[in-house]
Amino acid sequence: MNSEEKFEQIYSRIVENNAEELEYSRLGAKNETIRNGIIATIVIIVGITLYSFLYKTFYPNDEIAHFIIFIYIAIAILVYIKTKPKGNKSKIAQYKDDFKTKVVKTLLDSFEENINYSPYNGISSSSYIDAEFEKYDTYCSEDLMQGVLKNNCNFSMAEVLTEYETIDKDGDTHYHTLFCGMMSKVETPKPFNASLYLRKDRKDKNILARAFRAKLPFDNLRVELDSQEFEKMFDVYCSDKIIAMQLLTADIMQLLIDFQEEMNMEYELTIKNNLIYIRFMSGEMFETANVMKFSLDKSTLYKYYRMLDFTFTLTDKLIKLIKDTEYND
C-alpha cells in the first residue's frame, strides 16, 4: 500500500469520527469571523468619515480632531467588549484547538509510533541553533509532537517561526520572517562522526553571500554527488566526503528527490553528533484550519501526513546507514 492509499484510509476515518463535531465548531467560528469583520468595517468607515469632518471643521487646530477620534476609538473598543459573546475563549480559538487536538491526534495515532501531541509546547531554540539553519533575532515554536519511534529513537517535531529585526530611519522596529514551517529532530543510537548539511540549491554559493543568510560550512566542505537531478535541488556540505557518499546513497537521494517533486515543498537537513534535523518550508501548517471552507480539508491534511511519513521513512533509513557506516572514532 503506497502513501496515497494509506492516507485515503486515514482520511476516511478522520472524517467519520470528527466531521460533524468540527463542522459545528467551524460554523460558530465562521459566524464570529463575519461578525468581527462587519464591526471592524463599520468602525473604520465611521472613523474615517468622522475624522475627515472634524479635520475640516477644526483646521488648522487638528489636535482637537485627533482627541475626538481617540475618544471614538476608546468607545468603539468598549462597545465591542460589551457586545462580545460571553465565554473564556473565542469560537475561532476554540475551533483551532478542536482541529489540533482531534484531527492532528488522530493523524499521529495512525502511525505505528508512540507520539504525544502538546499544542502549546515547542522545540527549544537551542535545538534549532544546533541545527545551524540560519541566524535570527526572534524565535518561537509550538504544536510539539514528541515521543519514541518504533526503532527506539527519540523524536520531536514542531512548528517554528524565526525572524530578523530591522530598525527604520524613524527608530521603529520591524520584524521579517526568515523561516516559517515544521522542524523535526531525531536522536540516532550511534553518534555520527561527521557533520553533514543538506541545503536547498543556491546559485550564488560564494562565502560572503551565504554568511548573510545562514551559518554554513566553508566551500572546501562542499560535496558533489553523481546525480545531476539531485545537484539541481540540493547543495551538500560535509566534514568527511567519503562518509557523505556512503550516507547519500542512490536510494536515499531518490527518496529526497521524490518528496520534493511530489509535494513541491522545499526542505533542508542537518546530521551531526547523534541528531538528525529536518526543516520543511511548509508555512503555518497548524493555523490553516480555515473557517471559510470544510474543516477537514484533504490537501492540508495530506501535507501533515506526508511530512510525518517522509520524516519517519527517511530517518529510519539514515539511522540504519549510520549504524553500518565505517569510520574511525
N, C-alpha and C positions, 0 to 999 in steps of 0.2 A: 504493500500500500504506500503510495507516494504522499508527499506533504499535502497536496491539494485534497486528495481523497480523505486523508485523516482529518483535515480541518473541516471538511464538509460534515463529518460525523459530529465533531465537537461543536460546530456552529449550530447544528440542528438541536443538540442537547441544550445549549445555552438559550436558544430561542424558546424552546419548550418550557424550560424551567424559570425563565426570567422576563420574557417579553411583556406579559400582562402587567406585572408589577412595575417594571421600568417605564412602560409607556404611560401609565398613570402618573408616575413621578415626573416624566418628561413634559407631559401636558401642563402640569402645575408650574413647572419651571418656565415653559414657553409663555404661559399667560403672564407670569411675573415679569419676564423679559419685555413683552409687548407693553405692559403697564408702565414699566420703568422708562421705556423708550418714548411713550406718549407724554409722560410727565416731563421728561428732560427736554423734549421738543417744545412743549408749551412754555416751560420756564425760559428757555433760550430765546424764543421768538418774542415773548413779552419783555424780557430783559433788554434785548437789542432795541425794540421799539421804544421802551421807556427811556433808555439811555440816550437815544437819538433825540427824543423830545426834550429831555432835561438839558442836554448839551446845548441845544439851540436856545433854550429859554434862559439859561444862566451864563452863557458865553459872554466874556472870557473867564468868568469865575466858575470854571468847570469842577472845582473841588466839591462844590455843593452837589453836583450831579454824581460824582464818584461816591459821596457819602450816602446819598439816597439809594444808589444801586447796591452798595454794601448792605444796607438795611433790608433791601428787597431780597438779596441772596440769602441773608440770615433767616428771614421769614419763610422763604421757599423751602429751606432745609428743615426748619421746624415743622412745617406743614407736611412735608414728605415723611418725617419720622412719625408724626401723629397718625397719618393715614396708612402707614406700612402695616401689612398683616402681622398679627401677633405671633410670636414664636422665637425661639433662641437661634434658629438657623433659617436662612432664606431658602425658598424652594429650589432655587438654582444651585446653591451649595449642596442641598440635600440630594438633588439629582446626581450631581457629580460624585458624591460619596456613595450613593447607591450603585452607580455604574462601576466604581472602583471595587467596592467590597464584594459585590455579587458576580459581576462579569469577569473581572480580572482573576478573582479567586477560582472561579470555575475553569478558566483557561489554564491556570497553573496546575490545578488538580488533574488536568487531562494528560499531563506528562508523568512519566514514571520516575519522578524525582520528589524529594522531601523538601518542599519550599513553602515558606510562610510569607505573607504579604503584610507590610506595615506602611500604609499610605502616608503617614505623617513623619516617617523617618527617611533617611537618605544615606548615600555613600559619603564617607568623610572626605574632606578636601585634601587630606594628606595622601589618600589613595589616588586621587586624581593627579596630584602633583607628582607622585611617584611614577605614574604612567608617562609623564613627560610629553603631554599632548600640546600644551601651549602655556604661556604666561597669561595671567589675568589679574584683574583688580577686585572683582566680586565673584563669589561662588555660592550657589545654593543647590540643594538636592532634596528630592522627596520620592515617594512611591517606591519604597525599598522592597525588593523581593530577595529573600535570603534563606539559605538552607544548605543541606548536604546532598550532592548529586549521587546517583546510583553507583558511580565509580569511587565514592567516598571522598570526593573533593569538595571543599567548602566553596559555596557560590553566593554571589550577591550581584544585584543589578538594580539600577535606579535611574530616574530622570535627573539630568544635570543641566544647569544653566551657568555659563560663565560670561562675564562682561569685562570690557575695558573702559576706563574712565577718561574723559576729556573735559577741559575747562575752557570756555569761550572767552572772548575779549571782555565780556561784562562780568567775568568771575563766576558764571553759572556752571554747575557741574552737569555733565551729560553722560549717560551710560549706553554703551553699544554692545550688542550681542556678538560674542565670539563663537560660542558653541551652544546649541540647544538640541538635546536628544537624549538617548539612553546610553549608559555605560555599564558594562559587566566586568566582574572580577572573579577569576577562578584560581584557587590555590592548587599547585601541582605537587604530587608526593615527592618528586625528585627535583632538586634545585637545577635551574638551567644555567650552566656555566658560561653564559654569554648574554649580551643584550641585543635584542632584535626589535626593529621598528618597521612596521608596515604602514606607509603613509600614502594617501591619495596622490596620484601623479601630479607633479608641478612642472610646468615647462621651464620656469625660472628656478634653477636648482642652485644658484650661487649662494655662498655662505651668508653674505650680507642681507640678501632678500629674506632668507629663512630666519635670520636672527630676530627680525621684527614680528614674525608670525608665530614661531614656536621654538621650543628648545629641542633641537635635533642634533644628531651626531655630525661630525665633520665629513667632508666629501670622501676622504680615504676609507670610510666605513661603508660606502655605498656598494651594494652587491647587484650585479647584472645577471639575470637568470635566462635560461634557454627557452623563453616564451615571449614572443613579441606581443601577443594579446595581453599577457599579464603585465608586461612593462608599460603598456599604454594606460593601464588603470592604476598601477601602484609603483611607488618607489620603495626599495628595500635597503635598510641600513643594518649592519650587524658587526659586532666586535670580533666575530670569528666567521669568515666567509664560508669555510668548509661546513661548519655546523648549520649555517643558514641554508645551504644547499641540501643538507641531509634532512632538514626540517620541512622546507618548502618543496615537497615532492610534487610530481606531476598531478597526483590525486588531490593534494591539498590546494595547489594553485587552481585547479579546475573548480573545486568547491568554492573558492573565494571569487572566482570569475562568475560562476553561475548565479550566486546570490546577488551580486551587484547588478547583473544583467536582468535577472528576474524582477527584482524589487525596485530597480532604478534608485537605489539608496546608497550613498557613499558611506564608507566606514573606515576606521583605522585600528591598528592592533599594536600592542607592545607586549613583549615577553622578556622578563628579567627576573633573576633570582628564582623564586618558586611561584611566580604570579603571571597570569595571562590577563591582559586588559583588552577589551574591545569597546570602542565607542561608535555609535550609529548616529549619523546626521538625520535623525528622524523627525525633528521638530518636537512640539509639545504633544507627545503621544497621549498622556493621561488627562489632558484637558480638552480632548476632542469629542467629548460627549455633547454633541451639537443638539441644542434644544429644538432646532427647526427641522430636523429630519429623524427618521426612525432610529430609536435608541441603540439598536444592535446593528449598526452599520457594518456590513460584511467586509468591505475593503479595509476599514480601520482595524477591525479585529484580526484580519489576516496578517496585517503588518505586525501586530503584537505577537501573533503565533509564530510567524516566520523568523523574527528576531530571536525569540527564545529557542526555537528548533535549531536554527543555524548556530547559535552560541553553544548549545549542548553538543551538537554533532561535531563542530569544529574543535572545540576544546578537548573533547574525548579523543579525537584522532591525534591532536597535538600532544596530549599527555602520553599517549602510547608511544609516539615517536620520540619524545623527550626521554622516556624510560629506556628506549632501545638505542639512543644516540651515544656513540662512543666519544668521550673526551676526557682529558686529564683534569682531575680535581685540583 
